[in-house]
Every structure is written in structure tokens, then in C-alpha cells.
Amino acid sequence: MTEDQEIRSFVIGGTVIPARPLEPAIYLVATPIGNLGDITIRALETLAAADVVACEDTRVTRVLLERYGIRRRMIAYHEHNETEAAARLVAMVQDGKSVALASDAGTPLVSDPGYRVVQEAIRQGVRVVPVPGASAVLSALTVAGLPTDAFLFAGFLPTKAGQKKARLEELARVPATLVFYESPRRTADTLALMAEVLGNRHAVVARELTKTFEEVRRGTLPDLAAHYASAGDPKGEVVLCVAPASDTVGHSEEDTDQLLLELAAEMPAAKAAGEAARMTGRKKSELYQRLLELKSNAGGEG
């Protein structure tokens, strides 16, 4: 085996496997989100065969490469050098080289750098190849027990409370399971705000997925908010999944009618309908019409 063949190989269970040559392209390589065993054979072969491995943090990616006996040239590609590095990586492909782009964990571009290099590659007519694998979004969604026929990945919410509340209000009517990434230190506050804005929906906090201390905690938003308010900040990476508005818990038609009438006694009908919509997750227009019916019926009885 030549020196070049030895370098362009990977090791599984002590067996050295040669990596087949790659055509010039940008390869988007998904990497494990925690457990290093969650790597595909194709991902290993791509990382081993690429002329260059572009990654967020070379120290993090080096751990993965060393685990599988891969020795490749690495360069940093992160949010602080995206524009410059994107042009450089695309130019490498135009010069006949293969580039593997990997995030620290999970699938590139999903709340991770990579968008600019893909944009530049498309603009320059350079081929972009997906090498799928681990994803925290899908991992959390599959164990959440919430509807999966439609979901919206909303990434990280704004850090400022006012902007965060406004964003949640925008998402409140989305007829799909909502999936978020969140910082451990902001999880309790975010859950409390979600309970306020999104109401009594089923939700899940998925923490440290695929790692030793993996935890999936299920409950309603108010229940989860109360738990983390008393338990303190969770450890590790956090994914939040929230059920659609149609899965709001504990609001029967009778409960909703009573809520509408109570709110209408304190504020105009349109505002009362809006507040009820926020609390129940139902459409404001439907609740407004229902409130008008309730008022009309009450007037007729008098």
C-alpha cells in the first residue's frame, strides 16, 4: 500500500478500508451529534478521500477523524470567516479538488455555517453533494411523540424577551409541530414564555441526545416551565419540540366559551378573541365569530 493510499483510508474495528477517489465538488457531511458511533460509512469515506476537510473547529473534527484513523488536511470554516472562506473553498473545487464541509455536530447548514459556501458554489456552477446523517432536529422529533406529518424547524429564538415573544406570536398559528434549539441557560425562561404565548400545549425537552446523559422530558408547556424553574438550568445541548395549536390541552368548547365571555367582560370583543387565541392556540377569527354568537344568544335570552 502506497503512502497516499494509506492516508486516504479509514479504520473500522481495526480494519483499514481504502477510500475511493472523489470527484471535485463540495460535499456536505453530516457528523454525529454526540455518540461518535453515529457516523455513516459514506461519511467516513468522504472525509477520508477529500482533498480538504472544512470544519467549524478543527479541534472538534480532529477527534472524529482520529477515532476512525483519518488523516486529512483541515481548514476552519465558521461564521466569522464565511464570506472569505466560501470563495476560497469554491475556488479549490474549480481547481479540481474535493472539499468535505462538516459541522462540529449534525448536518451542515442546519443552524450551522455552510449557507454562504453553498450559495457561492451554486452561483459558480460548482456541484454540491449531500452526505446525510445525524440531525438533532430529526432525532428529537422522532422521540417526542408529537405529530410528525408536518413540522417547522425554527432554529434559535431571539435572546431578547420582547423579540422572542414577538417571534413566538408569529409561530403560534403554524399548523405544525415546532422545533427549536435553545441554550441551557435560557431554557427555563423560554419555556415560561412559551407557556404564556402558546398556551397549554404538549411539549418535549430533549437534552444531550445520543450522549451518556440523554434525557427526554415530556409534559405540557406550563408543567415543563415549572419543572425547569425549580430544577435549574439543564446540562448540555437542548432541543424543544412543541405540539401544534390543535393539540392544546384542556380547552373544551365549554371552557373556551367561558373564557371568551370572561375576557369580553373586561375588554373589546376583538381583543378578547385575540387573547383567547393566544391562550388556547385556536384561530382568532373563529373565536371572534364564536364570541359574537355567544353575545347574540345572551341578548336573545334577555
N, C-alpha and C positions, 0 to 999 in steps of 0.2 A: 504493500500500500504506500503510495507516494505521500509526501508531507502535505500536499494540498488536499488529497483525499481524506487524510486523517483529520485535518482541520474542519473540512466540510462534512461533518458527521455528527450524530448524536448518539447517546448511550441510554439504553433502557435495560434495567436488570443485568448490567454487566455486558450486554451485547452491543457492540459498536455497529451502528447502522449508517451506511453512506447516504448522504443527501443528494438527490438528483438535482441537476442544474436548473436554475430558474430563468425564465425569460425576463428581459428588462421590464419592470413595472413597479408600481407602489403596491405593496402587499399589506393590508390592514389585518394585523394578527391579534386575535383575542387571547389574553393570558389569564391564568387563574385569579380569582378574587380573594383567595385565601389559601386553600389547600393546593399545593403545587402539583398534586396528582391530577388535578382537573385541567389538563392540557391535552389537546388533540395531537395525534400523530402528524397530521398535516402541518399543524402549527410548529412542532419541533423541526420538521423537515424544512419548513420555510425559513425559520430562524437560523438553522444550520447552513442553509445554502445561500442565503442572501449575501450580497457583497457588503452591505451596510445594514446595521440594526439601529434605527432611530427610536429613542425612548425618552420618556419624561425624566427619569432619574437613572443614570447608568448604574448606580449602586444597587438599586432595587432590581433592575433587569438582570444584572450580573449574577444575583443569587439564583434566579431561574435558569440562566444559561449554564452555570456551573453545576447545578443539580443534574442536568442532562448532558454534561460533557461537551457543551457547545462553546467554541472559541471564535468569536466574530468581532469585527470592528464595530464599536458603538459610538454614536454621536447623540448629543442631547437635543431633544425637540420638545419644547414646553411652551406654556402660554406667554412667557416673556420674550421668546425669540421666534415666535411662529412665522411672522411675515418673512424675515430673512432666511430662516431655515427652510421654509416651504419652497422658496425659489431655488435654494441650493439642492434640495432633495430631488426636485423635478429635473434640474439640470443633470444630476447624476444619472437618472434614468435615460435622459436624452443622449447621454454619452455611452449608453449600453450596459449600465449597471442595474442590479436589482436591489430594491430598498424594502426592508421589512419595518413597518411602523407599529410599535407596540406601546400600550399604556402601561402604567405601573400595575394596574389590575383591571381585568374586564375587557370590554370591547372598545377599541379606539373610537373617538368622536362622541361617545355617549357620556356627556358631562366631562369629557376629557379632550385634550388637544388633538388636532388632526383635521379639523374642518378646513383650515386655510390651505393645507397641502393638497387635500382632495380638490378643492376649488381650483387651485393653480394647475394641478395635473389635468383636470378636465379642460381648462382654458387652453392648455398647451397641447392637448390631444394625446396625453400620456395615459396609458392604461392603468386602472385602479382595480385591484383584485381583493375581494373579501375572503378572509380565512376565519370563519366563525368559530365561536366557542363560548366561554363563560361570560355571563352577564348578571350583575347584581339585580337589575330590574326584573328580568325574567325569573331568576331564582326566587326572589321574594314573592313575585306574583303567583308562582306555581304552588307555593306552600301556604299562601294567605287564606285560601278558602273563600275568596271573594270572586265575583263574576269575572271571567276572563274572555268573554266573547268580544268585549270592547274595553280598551284601557288607554289612558293618556299618561305618558311619562312627562312630568312637569319639571324634572331636574331639581335644582336647589331653589328654594323660595328666597325672596329678598331678606336681608338681615334686619332691616329697619321695620319696626312693628307696623307703622302706617302703610308702608308699601307692601308688606307681607299680607296684611288684612285685605288690601285692595286686590291683590293677586288671587287670594282665596275666594273673594266675592266673584271674581271673573270666572273662576273654575267651578263655582257652586252648582251651576246649571248643566255642566257637562254630563251627558248620559253615559258615563263610563267609569270604571274603577280608576282612581287617581293614584299615581305612584310618584313618590318624591324621594330625593336624597336629603339627608339632614345631618348637621353636625351634632355630635353627642351633647355638647354643652347647650344647644338650643332646642333639644328635643322636647323637654317638658313645656317650655313656653310655646312652642309651635303647636303641640297637641292641645294646649289650653285654648289657643286662638282658633284652632280648627273646630274644637267643640263649640265655641261661640259662633263662628261663622257658618260651619257646615251642619251643625246640629248633632243629633243623637245617632250618627251612622256607625255601622260596624267598621272596624279598622284593625290594622295589624302593625306592630313594630317588629321588624326583622333585623336582628343585630348579629354582627360577626358571622355572617353566612359562610358556610363551609369550613369555618375555623373551629378550634377546640372548644370555645365557649359560646357556640352558636345558640341563639335564643330567638324563638318566635312567640311573641305575646299577642294574644287576640282579645278583643273586647270592643266596647263602644268608645267613641272618642272621649266622652266625659270620664269613663272608667279608666282609660289609659292615661288621660291627663292627670287624674287624681293619683294614680299609681306612681308616675314618674315625678310628680310634685313632691311626694313623700320619700321616694326611694333615692332621689338624687340623679345626677347625670349618668346615663348608661355608658358602658365602655365600648370602644370600637366603632366600626362603620355602621350606620343606621339607614335602613330603607323603611319608609312609611307607605302603607297602602290603605286607601280609604274607599269604602264602597260607594256606588253611585247614589244619587239622591233618592232613587226609587227604593233603596234598601234602608231608608231611615227607620230607626227602631221606635216603636211605642207611640205612634201617632195614628190612632184610628180616625175614621171620619168624624165620630162624635167628639173626639179630643180636638181635632182640627177646627171643627165648628165652634167649640167652646173657646178655643184660643183666639179665633178671629173676632168673636163678639167681645171678648175681654180687651183685646187690643183696640178695637174700634171704639170702645168706650173712652179711650184715652187719647186717640189720635185720628186724623182723617182716614177715610177708607183706603185710599191708595197706599198711604204709609203703613197702615195696619196690614194690608196684604203683603207688602214688601217685607215687613218684619216677620210675618208668619212664614213667608217663603224662605227666609234665611234660617228660621228655627226648625222648619220641617223638611227643607230640601225640595219642596214642591214648587211648581211654576207660579210666579206672582200673578200672571194673567188669570189662571184658573182660580186661584184663591180670591182674587178681586171679584170675579163673577159670582163665586160662591157666597161671598160676603154680601153682595148686593141682593142675592136671593134670600139670604137669612134676614136681612133688614126688611125686605119686601114682605116676607111671610110674617114677621113680627108686627109690621104695620097693619096687615090684613086682619090679624087676630084681634087687634085693638078695636 
